């Protein structure tokens, strides 16, 4: 059962609650892909009974109290209410009907209603609600319509408001947008009318419970074995890394995988706006930004946390994503002895990532000449790794670029690896090869200092994973 909360919210552990799903399957309906999961099918009479029962229970049971009951206690209360109400209204229920009604009500009271079946489906990575009768999921890298439905627009709004309430926020006409996080770490964005013209929109990026490392990514074809070994050397040599890519391209997954390579003796400070990094090292301090409350106070930004992290004696700083002026402070950290720090940035390729960093530094308000900004970036960043989500839905590392200093006011860089598309056009399975582009990387000198020269050169000899 999905539950909601921020980092301080002691809502019950969702893993202790009963699961409501089985794995879905992909089918075709009227020429369109449909992701079908097991959902309860009720007669109109039974659905009306459930709705009336839910309204009665909500009027008599405080939802905040209900969310703190054990799963067994909550289920027992719902079952008692169901039987009592059935007797009161002289409604005959079979045992399967009773179970179906109870499950729906429990999900509506403390969960995500009909979305619970998708939340508990390990094959689903994103859940997108456009309208009460239009729910999409990302399955194996591609978006598919599902057979999941809400009862009405009001039902979707109730779920949206519950998400906001559990993190101390509200969502209404005066505050129609909210970002939240489920207890399992999944990110949620809610936007309601009048801003959302077609009804309440909810977007959920599910939090992966499995830890993916570079070995698994190489095995899955996300990068080649040569790229994998090269990135291992990069981490061991304490080089500063920026991971670039578009939305949903796998930036955080790769950042997680690379962070696992950090020496367990180092002190690591992670900074995120929604905690997703899962580091297994013993000496990790996790920080999370905070939005302002309803009164507009209490905001703690990523930039605030990066500045504070510099006072915490970190060996490395890992920032989940740089979006604005915090990039200046992150580069400052990289330039002042915090070698091996990492972050991600939105960009379409590694060259664009450099331009984005320039623009983000300008957002600080410092009147710095372009030449100074570029020198700052060239001194701070050693490697940019670019990830892409391709037409076939697969995420791949498509560029690994090293920065080679500044010349005539321009940042010099060269690709070490790239993904070269094949000639065959196949939207279902893109062909191509991972290619090594140089035999003399700029960071060879750094590798020698760490006695990793041979390991680096060996990684360059592997052109395809």
C-alpha positions as a printed NumPy array, in Angstrom:
array([[  0.   ,   0.   ,   0.   ],
       [  1.478,   3.355,  -0.943],
       [  1.618,   5.913,   1.807],
       [  2.594,   9.526,   1.79 ],
       [  4.905,  11.737,   3.751],
       [  7.999,  13.827,   3.863],
       [ 11.195,  12.819,   5.538],
       [  9.859,  13.622,   9.015],
       [  6.413,  12.081,   8.6  ],
       [  6.002,   8.886,  10.669],
       [  3.379,   7.302,   8.432],
       [  3.252,   3.507,   8.641],
       [  5.622,   1.447,   6.494],
       [  3.894,   0.706,   3.161],
       [  5.634,  -2.645,   2.798],
       [  3.703,  -3.953,   5.8  ],
       [  0.345,  -3.456,   4.099],
       [ -1.304,  -6.03 ,   1.835],
       [ -0.448,  -5.973,  -1.861],
       [ -3.305,  -5.578,  -4.298],
       [ -1.711,  -6.408,  -7.609],
       [ -0.404,  -9.072,  -9.843],
       [  1.96 ,  -8.272, -12.687],
       [  0.122,  -6.792, -15.666],
       [  0.362,  -7.838, -19.282],
       [  0.513,  -5.99 , -22.585],
       [ -2.363,  -6.589, -25.   ],
       [ -3.761,  -4.922, -28.112],
       [ -7.169,  -3.318, -28.337],
       [ -8.369,  -1.552, -31.486],
       [ -4.794,  -1.441, -32.74 ],
       [ -3.487,   0.257, -29.567],
       [ -1.253,  -1.214, -26.865],
       [ -3.096,  -1.657, -23.573],
       [ -1.419,  -2.563, -20.295],
       [ -3.937,  -4.683, -18.414],
       [ -3.816,  -5.39 , -14.709],
       [ -6.183,  -7.176, -12.374],
       [ -8.869,  -4.716, -11.303],
       [-12.12 ,  -5.267,  -9.464],
       [-15.222,  -5.309, -11.643],
       [-18.346,  -4.347,  -9.724],
       [-21.949,  -4.224, -10.743],
       [-23.477,  -0.723, -10.643],
       [-25.436,  -1.72 ,  -7.534],
       [-22.336,  -2.974,  -5.704],
       [-20.342,   0.121,  -6.73 ],
       [-23.122,   2.356,  -5.389],
       [-23.102,   0.398,  -2.119],
       [-19.321,   0.846,  -1.851],
       [-19.551,   4.594,  -2.496],
       [-22.262,   5.101,   0.131],
       [-20.3  ,   2.983,   2.612],
       [-17.149,   5.009,   1.979],
       [-18.951,   8.306,   2.628],
       [-20.373,   6.88 ,   5.853],
       [-16.951,   5.689,   7.043],
       [-15.221,   8.972,   6.205],
       [-17.809,  10.834,   8.268],
       [-17.176,   8.579,  11.275],
       [-13.449,   7.743,  11.085],
       [-10.701,  10.357,  11.001],
       [ -8.429,   9.537,   8.048],
       [ -5.313,  10.665,   9.924],
       [ -6.16 ,   8.177,  12.673],
       [ -6.949,   5.477,  10.124],
       [ -3.53 ,   5.895,   8.511],
       [ -1.867,   5.049,  11.816],
       [ -3.756,   1.816,  12.406],
       [ -1.983,  -1.44 ,  11.685],
       [ -3.069,  -3.134,   8.45 ],
       [ -4.94 ,  -5.746,  10.448],
       [ -6.732,  -3.147,  12.592],
       [ -7.77 ,  -1.059,   9.596],
       [ -8.972,  -4.062,   7.626],
       [-10.932,  -5.321,  10.64 ],
       [-12.645,  -1.945,  11.072],
       [-13.548,  -1.765,   7.4  ],
       [-14.936,  -5.304,   7.451],
       [-17.067,  -4.539,  10.532],
       [-18.403,  -1.375,   8.918],
       [-19.134,  -3.272,   5.72 ],
       [-21.09 ,  -6.027,   7.457],
       [-22.98 ,  -3.571,   9.681],
       [-23.871,  -1.332,   6.753],
       [-24.93 ,  -4.306,   4.635],
       [-27.217,  -5.432,   7.433],
       [-28.566,  -1.901,   7.927],
       [-29.347,  -1.501,   4.226],
       [-30.439,  -5.118,   3.824],
       [-27.797,  -5.709,   1.161],
       [-26.672,  -9.259,   0.484],
       [-22.94 ,  -9.603,  -0.182],
       [-21.073, -12.703,  -1.258],
       [-17.649, -13.225,   0.311],
       [-15.788, -12.135,  -2.878],
       [-17.98 ,  -9.025,  -3.103],
       [-17.261,  -8.184,   0.531],
       [-13.508,  -8.604,  -0.037],
       [-13.61 ,  -6.438,  -3.153],
       [-15.515,  -3.658,  -1.374],
       [-13.163,  -3.752,   1.628],
       [-10.067,  -3.627,  -0.564],
       [-11.369,  -0.627,  -2.51 ],
       [-12.256,   1.257,   0.664],
       [ -8.913,   0.582,   2.358],
       [ -7.117,   1.804,  -0.772],
       [ -9.306,   4.91 ,  -0.914],
       [ -8.876,   5.712,   2.778],
       [ -5.11 ,   5.469,   3.148],
       [ -3.716,   4.705,  -0.286],
       [ -3.901,   5.809,  -3.872],
       [ -7.24 ,   4.23 ,  -4.655],
       [ -7.244,   2.366,  -7.987],
       [ -3.578,   3.26 ,  -8.533],
       [ -2.484,   0.806,  -5.826],
       [ -2.428,  -2.036,  -8.338],
       [  0.068,  -0.051, -10.463],
       [  2.132,   1.143,  -7.503],
       [  2.691,  -2.497,  -6.534],
       [  3.492,  -3.648, -10.076],
       [  7.301,  -3.983, -10.375],
       [  7.162,  -3.665, -14.173],
       [  5.712,  -0.144, -14.072],
       [  8.142,   2.793, -13.76 ],
       [  5.864,   5.807, -14.339],
       [  2.142,   6.357, -13.768],
       [  0.433,   9.239, -15.587],
       [ -3.186,  10.254, -14.954],
       [ -4.651,  12.598, -17.574],
       [ -8.3  ,  12.127, -16.591],
       [-10.367,   9.855, -14.386],
       [-10.719,   7.363, -17.244],
       [ -7.277,   7.81 , -18.828],
       [ -4.342,   6.316, -16.919],
       [ -1.048,   5.603, -18.67 ],
       [  2.035,   3.732, -17.477],
       [  5.575,   3.389, -18.709],
       [  6.269,  -0.292, -19.237],
       [  9.649,  -1.423, -20.567],
       [ 10.489,   2.106, -21.636],
       [  7.254,   2.794, -23.531],
       [  3.986,   4.501, -22.599],
       [  0.823,   2.422, -22.683],
       [ -2.793,   3.111, -21.788],
       [ -4.122,   0.918, -18.948],
       [ -7.473,  -0.536, -17.975],
       [ -7.295,   1.267, -14.599],
       [-10.055,   3.819, -14.031],
       [-11.152,   6.214, -11.314],
       [-14.859,   6.523, -10.554],
       [-15.06 ,  10.224, -11.405],
       [-13.147,  13.51 , -11.583],
       [-13.989,  13.997,  -7.909],
       [-12.39 ,  10.645,  -7.085],
       [ -9.109,  11.716,  -8.747],
       [ -9.214,  15.024,  -6.869],
       [ -9.684,  13.204,  -3.552],
       [ -6.536,  11.155,  -4.183],
       [ -4.624,  14.3  ,  -5.21 ],
       [ -5.716,  16.119,  -2.05 ],
       [ -4.733,  13.147,   0.097],
       [ -1.236,  13.208,  -1.398],
       [ -0.925,  16.924,  -0.609],
       [ -2.41 ,  16.631,   2.897],
       [  0.045,  14.002,   4.017],
       [  3.008,  16.324,   3.344],
       [  1.357,  19.312,   4.989],
       [  0.392,  21.008,   1.734],
       [ -2.884,  21.765,   0.047],
       [ -3.999,  21.602,  -3.546],
       [ -6.951,  23.765,  -4.551],
       [ -7.804,  26.589,  -6.946],
       [ -5.526,  29.03 ,  -5.107],
       [ -2.668,  26.512,  -4.989],
       [ -3.244,  24.257,  -8.019],
       [  0.219,  22.65 ,  -8.242],
       [  2.144,  20.542,  -5.75 ],
       [  5.226,  18.312,  -5.772],
       [  5.281,  15.473,  -3.274],
       [  6.969,  12.194,  -2.5  ],
       [  5.433,   8.893,  -1.521],
       [  6.834,   7.076,   1.473],
       [  8.732,   4.681,  -0.805],
       [ 10.519,   7.637,  -2.448],
       [  8.374,   7.829,  -5.588],
       [  8.004,  11.393,  -6.875],
       [  4.57 ,  12.872,  -7.497],
       [  3.44 ,  16.   ,  -9.318],
       [ -0.174,  17.12 ,  -9.048],
       [ -1.853,  19.862, -11.06 ],
       [ -5.58 ,  20.58 , -10.962],
       [ -8.098,  22.85 , -12.723],
       [ -8.263,  25.637, -13.674],
       [ -4.6  ,  25.227, -14.668],
       [ -5.15 ,  21.66 , -15.9  ],
       [ -7.847,  22.145, -18.521],
       [ -8.967,  18.525, -18.896],
       [ -9.184,  17.667, -15.208],
       [ -6.809,  16.649, -12.424],
       [ -3.403,  15.47 , -13.666],
       [ -1.147,  13.289, -11.505],
       [  2.342,  12.173, -12.564],
       [  4.185,   9.552, -10.514],
       [  7.807,   8.569, -11.08 ],
       [  8.186,   5.336,  -9.142],
       [ 11.226,   4.787,  -6.977],
       [ 13.172,   1.673,  -7.9  ],
       [ 13.712,  -0.62 ,  -4.934],
       [ 16.474,  -2.584,  -6.664],
       [ 20.035,  -1.282,  -6.667],
       [ 21.541,  -1.227, -10.153],
       [ 25.316,  -1.13 , -10.553],
       [ 27.532,  -0.609, -13.585],
       [ 27.941,  -4.366, -14.026],
       [ 24.198,  -4.843, -14.414],
       [ 23.914,  -1.797, -16.674],
       [ 26.618,  -3.248, -18.919],
       [ 24.873,  -6.637, -18.968],
       [ 21.586,  -4.933, -19.934],
       [ 23.239,  -3.087, -22.8  ],
       [ 22.928,   0.382, -21.254],
       [ 26.655,   0.857, -21.812],
       [ 29.582,  -1.198, -23.088],
       [ 32.055,  -3.104, -20.947],
       [ 34.702,  -0.57 , -22.005],
       [ 32.542,   2.336, -20.819],
       [ 31.891,   0.488, -17.573],
       [ 35.593,  -0.041, -16.885],
       [ 36.421,   3.532, -17.906],
       [ 33.863,   4.941, -15.445],
       [ 35.288,   2.738, -12.708],
       [ 38.689,   4.36 , -13.29 ],
       [ 37.046,   7.803, -13.296],
       [ 35.525,   7.141,  -9.867],
       [ 38.709,   5.67 ,  -8.411],
       [ 40.757,   8.63 ,  -9.687],
       [ 38.392,  11.05 ,  -7.905],
       [ 37.476,  12.895, -11.086],
       [ 34.561,  15.331, -11.036],
       [ 31.64 ,  14.061, -13.104],
       [ 28.524,  15.651, -14.587],
       [ 25.858,  13.281, -15.92 ],
       [ 23.672,  14.894, -18.581],
       [ 20.495,  13.752, -20.297],
       [ 16.827,  14.409, -20.848],
       [ 13.906,  13.669, -18.55 ],
       [ 13.637,   9.951, -17.83 ],
       [ 16.914,   9.131, -19.584],
       [ 18.44 ,   7.348, -16.585],
       [ 20.606,  10.125, -15.122],
       [ 19.785,   9.314, -11.496],
       [ 20.189,   5.578, -12.093],
       [ 23.683,   6.148, -13.496],
       [ 24.535,   8.59 , -10.687],
       [ 23.487,   5.923,  -8.185],
       [ 25.626,   3.318,  -9.932],
       [ 28.698,   5.557, -10.049],
       [ 28.248,   6.648,  -6.434],
       [ 28.557,   3.012,  -5.37 ],
       [ 32.177,   3.09 ,  -6.561],
       [ 33.2  ,   5.699,  -3.974],
       [ 35.638,   4.392,  -1.363],
       [ 33.847,   3.331,   1.82 ],
       [ 36.357,   5.305,   3.923],
       [ 35.258,   8.633,   2.454],
       [ 32.693,  11.01 ,   3.934],
       [ 29.951,  11.62 ,   1.364],
       [ 27.275,  14.314,   1.509],
       [ 24.313,  13.806,  -0.837],
       [ 21.961,  16.672,  -1.697],
       [ 18.628,  16.15 ,  -3.462],
       [ 15.244,  17.767,  -3.82 ],
       [ 13.66 ,  14.313,  -3.613],
       [ 15.779,  11.636,  -1.962],
       [ 16.493,   8.89 ,  -4.506],
       [ 20.167,   8.062,  -4.066],
       [ 20.842,   4.801,  -2.243],
       [ 24.463,   4.673,  -1.151],
       [ 25.651,   1.619,   0.761],
       [ 28.795,   3.256,   2.183],
       [ 28.856,   3.694,   5.974],
       [ 29.791,   7.402,   6.087],
       [ 26.974,   9.134,   4.209],
       [ 25.055,  12.273,   5.192],
       [ 21.808,  12.684,   3.234],
       [ 20.279,  16.147,   2.81 ],
       [ 16.98 ,  17.031,   1.161],
       [ 15.7  ,  20.436,   0.11 ],
       [ 12.354,  21.739,   1.318],
       [  9.71 ,  23.871,  -0.331],
       [  8.024,  26.733,   1.487],
       [  4.97 ,  25.91 ,   3.582],
       [  1.459,  27.233,   3.02 ],
       [  2.487,  30.578,   4.566],
       [  5.387,  30.83 ,   2.112],
       [  8.166,  30.373,   4.678],
       [ 10.659,  27.651,   5.566],
       [ 12.121,  27.025,   2.114],
       [ 15.54 ,  25.327,   2.028],
       [ 17.004,  25.295,  -1.49 ],
       [ 19.565,  23.021,  -3.112],
       [ 21.921,  26.007,  -3.166],
       [ 21.493,  26.482,   0.595],
       [ 22.396,  22.839,   1.14 ],
       [ 25.433,  22.9  ,  -1.177],
       [ 26.777,  25.921,   0.689],
       [ 26.142,  24.228,   4.019],
       [ 27.759,  20.989,   2.842],
       [ 31.054,  22.836,   2.36 ],
       [ 31.115,  23.348,   6.144],
       [ 30.57 ,  19.651,   6.864],
       [ 34.046,  18.408,   5.931],
       [ 32.901,  16.212,   3.017],
       [ 35.32 ,  14.21 ,   0.912],
       [ 32.791,  14.171,  -1.903],
       [ 29.537,  15.991,  -2.582],
       [ 26.875,  14.329,  -4.72 ],
       [ 24.062,  16.625,  -5.909],
       [ 21.052,  14.856,  -7.395],
       [ 20.475,  17.559,  -9.994],
       [ 21.72 ,  21.071, -10.733],
       [ 18.973,  23.241, -12.199],
       [ 19.971,  26.795, -11.391],
       [ 22.336,  28.969,  -9.408],
       [ 23.436,  26.04 ,  -7.219],
       [ 25.657,  25.011, -10.154],
       [ 28.042,  27.824,  -9.2  ],
       [ 28.405,  26.487,  -5.654],
       [ 28.746,  22.925,  -6.913],
       [ 31.595,  23.933,  -9.226],
       [ 33.146,  25.868,  -6.367],
       [ 33.109,  22.684,  -4.286],
       [ 34.754,  20.762,  -7.131],
       [ 37.416,  23.465,  -7.394],
       [ 38.224,  23.572,  -3.686],
       [ 39.41 ,  20.097,  -2.798],
       [ 36.237,  18.012,  -3.028],
       [ 37.546,  15.89 ,  -5.882],
       [ 35.318,  13.122,  -7.142],
       [ 32.088,  15.052,  -6.681],
       [ 29.158,  14.325,  -8.986],
       [ 25.892,  15.815, -10.192],
       [ 23.378,  15.645, -13.043],
       [ 22.064,  18.251, -15.454],
       [ 19.338,  18.391, -18.118],
       [ 20.856,  18.623, -21.616],
       [ 20.598,  17.001, -25.041],
       [ 24.318,  16.25 , -25.391],
       [ 27.604,  16.924, -23.624],
       [ 28.309,  20.155, -25.542],
       [ 24.911,  21.535, -24.561],
       [ 25.617,  20.548, -20.953],
       [ 28.562,  22.966, -20.983],
       [ 26.355,  25.804, -22.269],
       [ 23.729,  24.984, -19.64 ],
       [ 26.347,  25.263, -16.906],
       [ 27.41 ,  28.663, -18.232],
       [ 23.806,  29.88 , -18.131],
       [ 23.24 ,  28.528, -14.63 ],
       [ 26.293,  30.371, -13.316],
       [ 24.92 ,  33.58 , -14.842],
       [ 21.726,  32.962, -12.833],
       [ 23.669,  33.702,  -9.633],
       [ 23.71 ,  37.395, -10.54 ],
       [ 27.511,  37.577, -10.52 ],
       [ 28.682,  39.796, -13.385],
       [ 31.382,  37.394, -14.55 ],
       [ 32.891,  37.531, -18.04 ],
       [ 32.223,  34.491, -20.205],
       [ 35.94 ,  33.699, -20.272],
       [ 36.032,  33.504, -16.466],
       [ 32.941,  31.28 , -16.334],
       [ 34.377,  28.906, -18.917],
       [ 37.691,  28.763, -17.099],
       [ 35.81 ,  27.96 , -13.906],
       [ 33.951,  25.08 , -15.585],
       [ 37.065,  23.725, -17.317],
       [ 38.971,  23.68 , -14.022],
       [ 36.142,  22.016, -12.091],
       [ 34.647,  19.375, -14.391],
       [ 36.673,  16.448, -15.705],
       [ 34.129,  14.176, -17.373],
       [ 30.593,  14.533, -18.76 ],
       [ 28.573,  11.35 , -19.27 ],
       [ 25.457,  11.648, -21.438],
       [ 22.503,   9.264, -21.228],
       [ 19.601,   9.005, -23.675],
       [ 16.236,   7.299, -23.764],
       [ 15.898,   6.08 , -27.33 ],
       [ 12.909,   5.405, -29.556],
       [ 12.876,   1.742, -28.579],
       [ 12.488,   2.778, -24.932],
       [ 15.976,   1.66 , -23.916],
       [ 18.318,   3.907, -21.942],
       [ 21.88 ,   4.033, -23.199],
       [ 25.036,   5.965, -22.401],
       [ 25.595,   7.698, -25.74 ],
       [ 28.616,   9.913, -24.953],
       [ 31.464,  10.026, -22.491],
       [ 33.351,  13.284, -22.956],
       [ 36.422,  14.551, -21.123],
       [ 37.269,  18.223, -20.684],
       [ 40.784,  19.165, -21.737],
       [ 41.189,  22.723, -20.484],
       [ 40.666,  26.136, -22.064],
       [ 42.108,  27.397, -25.348],
       [ 41.368,  30.768, -26.977],
       [ 38.465,  31.254, -24.597],
       [ 36.792,  27.96 , -25.571],
       [ 36.461,  24.838, -23.434],
       [ 38.335,  22.021, -25.139],
       [ 36.76 ,  18.581, -24.966],
       [ 36.915,  15.238, -26.728],
       [ 34.656,  12.21 , -26.839],
       [ 36.191,   9.111, -25.291],
       [ 33.215,   6.875, -26.109],
       [ 30.06 ,   7.309, -28.145],
       [ 27.118,   5.268, -29.366],
       [ 27.013,   5.005, -33.155],
       [ 23.62 ,   4.227, -34.69 ],
       [ 23.365,   1.331, -37.12 ],
       [ 21.948,   1.558, -40.637],
       [ 18.838,  -0.491, -39.905],
       [ 15.766,   1.514, -38.91 ],
       [ 13.779,  -0.441, -36.336],
       [ 11.662,   1.474, -33.834],
       [ 11.276,  -1.648, -31.694],
       [ 14.982,  -2.401, -31.362],
       [ 17.552,   0.232, -32.296],
       [ 20.849,  -1.15 , -33.585],
       [ 24.231,   0.439, -33.07 ],
       [ 27.644,   0.056, -31.495],
       [ 29.491,   1.577, -28.569],
       [ 32.713,   2.995, -29.989],
       [ 35.958,   4.159, -28.398],
       [ 36.993,   7.469, -29.978],
       [ 40.525,   7.989, -28.626],
       [ 43.571,   6.04 , -27.52 ],
       [ 45.149,   8.959, -25.656],
       [ 42.67 ,  10.348, -23.142],
       [ 43.472,  13.607, -21.415],
       [ 43.052,  11.986, -18.003],
       [ 45.844,   9.466, -18.603],
       [ 48.179,  11.535, -16.418],
       [ 45.675,  11.457, -13.556],
       [ 45.322,   7.681, -13.927],
       [ 49.101,   7.317, -13.611],
       [ 49.003,   9.181, -10.288],
       [ 46.594,   6.54 ,  -8.973],
       [ 48.496,   3.645, -10.573],
       [ 45.498,   2.978, -12.824],
       [ 47.122,   3.708, -16.188],
       [ 46.908,   0.123, -17.446],
       [ 43.333,  -0.28 , -16.235],
       [ 42.397,   2.877, -18.137],
       [ 44.11 ,   1.774, -21.358],
       [ 42.465,  -1.654, -21.152],
       [ 39.035,  -0.018, -20.962],
       [ 39.688,   1.809, -24.239],
       [ 40.377,  -1.406, -26.133],
       [ 36.809,  -2.615, -25.698],
       [ 34.63 ,  -0.989, -28.346],
       [ 31.357,  -2.829, -27.809],
       [ 29.657,  -4.316, -24.744]])
